[in-house]
Protein backbone atom coordinates (compact mmCIF):
# COMPACT_ATOMS: atom_id res chain seq x y z
CA UNK A 1 0.00 0.00 0.00
CA UNK A 2 2.82 2.32 0.87
CA UNK A 3 4.54 1.59 -2.46
CA UNK A 4 1.31 2.28 -4.36
CA UNK A 5 0.94 5.67 -2.69
CA UNK A 6 4.55 6.50 -3.43
CA UNK A 7 4.19 5.52 -7.10
CA UNK A 8 0.98 7.52 -7.37
CA UNK A 9 2.61 10.55 -5.75
CA UNK A 10 5.64 10.34 -8.07
CA UNK A 11 3.39 9.97 -11.12
CA UNK A 12 1.30 12.96 -10.05
CA UNK A 13 4.42 15.05 -9.48
CA UNK A 14 5.86 14.03 -12.87
CA UNK A 15 2.61 14.91 -14.62
CA UNK A 16 2.54 18.31 -12.92
CA UNK A 17 6.14 19.10 -13.80
CA UNK A 18 5.88 17.94 -17.41
CA UNK A 19 2.58 19.69 -18.13
CA UNK A 20 2.79 23.06 -19.85
CA UNK A 21 0.59 25.98 -18.94
CA UNK A 22 -1.17 27.53 -21.88
CA UNK A 23 -2.15 31.17 -21.62
CA UNK A 24 -4.41 32.86 -24.12
CA UNK A 25 -4.48 36.63 -24.26
CA UNK A 26 -7.23 38.36 -26.19
CA UNK A 27 -6.21 41.84 -27.32
CA UNK A 28 -9.47 42.67 -29.07
CA UNK A 29 -10.03 46.32 -28.26
CA UNK A 30 -13.53 46.46 -29.64
CA UNK A 31 -15.66 46.06 -32.70
CA UNK A 32 -15.25 48.98 -35.10
CA UNK A 33 -18.46 50.77 -36.07
CA UNK A 34 -20.01 49.83 -39.41
CA UNK A 35 -19.27 53.27 -40.87
CA UNK A 36 -15.50 53.09 -40.28
CA UNK A 37 -13.15 51.84 -43.00
CA UNK A 38 -11.18 48.74 -42.01
CA UNK A 39 -8.39 49.76 -39.64
CA UNK A 40 -4.89 48.50 -40.47
CA UNK A 41 -4.39 47.68 -36.76
CA UNK A 42 -6.63 47.59 -33.72
CA UNK A 43 -7.11 51.08 -32.34
CA UNK A 44 -8.93 52.48 -29.36
CA UNK A 45 -9.85 55.88 -30.82
CA UNK A 46 -10.76 57.37 -34.17
CA UNK A 47 -10.61 61.08 -34.83
CA UNK A 48 -13.17 62.52 -37.26
CA UNK A 49 -11.55 65.78 -38.41
CA UNK A 50 -14.52 66.93 -40.51
CA UNK A 51 -16.55 67.38 -37.33
CA UNK A 52 -13.66 67.44 -34.80
CA UNK A 53 -15.04 64.49 -32.85
CA UNK A 54 -13.39 61.39 -31.37
CA UNK A 55 -14.90 57.92 -31.38
CA UNK A 56 -14.06 55.53 -28.53
CA UNK A 57 -14.17 52.05 -30.10
CA UNK A 58 -14.39 49.89 -26.93
CA UNK A 59 -16.94 52.19 -25.27
CA UNK A 60 -18.83 52.65 -28.56
CA UNK A 61 -19.31 56.34 -27.99
CA UNK A 62 -18.49 59.70 -29.51
CA UNK A 63 -16.45 62.28 -27.63
CA UNK A 64 -17.24 65.86 -28.64
CA UNK A 65 -16.74 69.37 -27.39
CA UNK A 66 -19.77 71.35 -26.22
CA UNK A 67 -19.55 74.72 -24.46
CA UNK A 68 -15.89 74.19 -23.63
CA UNK A 69 -16.32 70.72 -22.07
CA UNK A 70 -15.83 67.26 -23.52
CA UNK A 71 -18.86 64.96 -23.52
CA UNK A 72 -19.35 61.27 -24.31
CA UNK A 73 -22.46 59.97 -26.02
CA UNK A 74 -23.58 56.88 -27.91
CA UNK A 75 -25.00 59.15 -30.62
CA UNK A 76 -23.74 62.28 -32.31
CA UNK A 77 -25.40 65.54 -31.23
CA UNK A 78 -28.08 67.05 -33.46
CA UNK A 79 -25.66 69.68 -34.80
CA UNK A 80 -23.95 66.92 -36.80
CA UNK A 81 -27.18 65.84 -38.45
CA UNK A 82 -26.46 65.44 -42.11
CA UNK A 83 -22.83 64.41 -41.62
CA UNK A 84 -22.11 61.22 -43.57
CA UNK A 85 -19.97 58.97 -41.36
CA UNK A 86 -19.57 56.46 -44.19
CA UNK A 87 -17.82 58.95 -46.47
CA UNK A 88 -16.11 61.23 -43.97
CA UNK A 89 -12.42 61.30 -43.19
CA UNK A 90 -11.41 58.88 -40.41
CA UNK A 91 -8.05 59.06 -38.64
CA UNK A 92 -6.87 56.10 -36.56
CA UNK A 93 -5.05 57.18 -33.43
CA UNK A 94 -2.66 54.25 -33.18
CA UNK A 95 -0.43 55.32 -30.32
CA UNK A 96 -2.79 56.72 -27.72
CA UNK A 97 -4.54 54.36 -25.31
CA UNK A 98 -5.60 56.53 -22.36
CA UNK A 99 -9.04 57.88 -21.48
CA UNK A 100 -8.69 61.41 -22.85
CA UNK A 101 -7.56 61.56 -26.49
CA UNK A 102 -8.77 65.16 -26.61
CA UNK A 103 -5.74 66.34 -24.63
CA UNK A 104 -4.16 66.46 -28.11
CA UNK A 105 -7.16 68.13 -29.72
CA UNK A 106 -5.26 71.26 -30.80
CA UNK A 107 -2.56 69.15 -32.45
CA UNK A 108 -5.12 66.84 -34.07
CA UNK A 109 -7.20 69.62 -35.59
CA UNK A 110 -4.07 71.19 -37.12
CA UNK A 111 -2.49 67.92 -38.27
CA UNK A 112 -5.70 66.33 -39.58
CA UNK A 113 -7.60 69.17 -41.20
CA UNK A 114 -11.11 68.11 -42.08
CA UNK A 115 -13.60 69.07 -44.74
CA UNK A 116 -15.98 71.66 -43.33
CA UNK A 117 -18.05 71.53 -46.53
CA UNK A 118 -20.24 68.79 -45.12
CA UNK A 119 -22.49 71.34 -43.43
CA UNK A 120 -25.55 71.35 -45.60
CA UNK A 121 -27.36 74.06 -43.69
CA UNK A 122 -24.49 76.55 -43.35
CA UNK A 123 -24.58 76.59 -39.55
CA UNK A 124 -21.34 76.52 -37.61
CA UNK A 125 -21.14 73.52 -35.34
CA UNK A 126 -19.74 75.60 -32.47
CA UNK A 127 -17.39 72.92 -31.18
CA UNK A 128 -14.22 75.00 -31.00
CA UNK A 129 -12.45 75.11 -27.68
CA UNK A 130 -8.99 75.19 -26.22
CA UNK A 131 -8.70 71.38 -25.91
CA UNK A 132 -5.95 71.82 -23.33
CA UNK A 133 -5.01 69.06 -20.98
CA UNK A 134 -2.20 66.87 -19.82
CA UNK A 135 -1.69 63.24 -20.76
CA UNK A 136 0.61 60.67 -22.20
CA UNK A 137 1.29 59.80 -25.81
CA UNK A 138 2.10 62.01 -28.72
CA UNK A 139 -1.23 62.08 -30.55
CA UNK A 140 0.14 60.56 -33.75
CA UNK A 141 -2.27 58.65 -35.89
CA UNK A 142 -2.65 57.03 -39.24
CA UNK A 143 -4.99 58.78 -41.64
CA UNK A 144 -7.45 56.77 -43.64
CA UNK A 145 -10.59 57.65 -45.46
CA UNK A 146 -11.67 60.25 -47.99
CA UNK A 147 -10.82 63.93 -47.93
C-alpha positions, -999 to 999 in steps of 0.1 A, spaced: 0 0 0 28 23 9 45 16 -25 13 23 -44 9 57 -27 45 65 -34 42 55 -71 10 75 -74 26 106 -57 56 103 -81 34 100 -111 13 130 -100 44 151 -95 59 140 -129 26 149 -146 25 183 -129 61 191 -138 59 179 -174 26 197 -181 28 231 -198 6 260 -189 -12 275 -219 -21 312 -216 -44 329 -241 -45 366 -243 -72 384 -262 -62 418 -273 -95 427 -291 -100 463 -283 -135 465 -296 -157 461 -327 -153 490 -351 -185 508 -361 -200 498 -394 -193 533 -409 -155 531 -403 -132 518 -430 -112 487 -420 -84 498 -396 -49 485 -405 -44 477 -368 -66 476 -337 -71 511 -323 -89 525 -294 -98 559 -308 -108 574 -342 -106 611 -348 -132 625 -373 -116 658 -384 -145 669 -405 -165 674 -373 -137 674 -348 -150 645 -328 -134 614 -314 -149 579 -314 -141 555 -285 -142 520 -301 -144 499 -269 -169 522 -253 -188 527 -286 -193 563 -280 -185 597 -295 -165 623 -276 -172 659 -286 -167 694 -274 -198 714 -262 -196 747 -245 -159 742 -236 -163 707 -221 -158 673 -235 -189 650 -235 -194 613 -243 -225 600 -260 -236 569 -279 -250 591 -306 -237 623 -323 -254 655 -312 -281 671 -335 -257 697 -348 -239 669 -368 -272 658 -384 -265 654 -421 -228 644 -416 -221 612 -436 -200 590 -414 -196 565 -442 -178 589 -465 -161 612 -440 -124 613 -432 -114 589 -404 -80 591 -386 -69 561 -366 -50 572 -334 -27 543 -332 -4 553 -303 -28 567 -277 -45 544 -253 -56 565 -224 -90 579 -215 -87 614 -229 -76 616 -265 -88 652 -266 -57 663 -246 -42 665 -281 -72 681 -297 -53 713 -308 -26 692 -324 -51 668 -341 -72 696 -356 -41 712 -371 -25 679 -383 -57 663 -396 -76 692 -412 -111 681 -421 -136 691 -447 -160 717 -433 -180 715 -465 -202 688 -451 -225 713 -434 -255 713 -456 -274 741 -437 -245 765 -434 -246 766 -395 -213 765 -376 -211 735 -353 -197 756 -325 -174 729 -312 -142 750 -310 -125 751 -277 -90 752 -262 -87 714 -259 -59 718 -233 -50 691 -210 -22 669 -198 -17 632 -208 6 607 -222 13 598 -258 21 620 -287 -12 621 -306 1 606 -338 -23 586 -359 -27 570 -392 -50 588 -416 -75 568 -436 -106 577 -455 -117 602 -480 -108 639 -479 
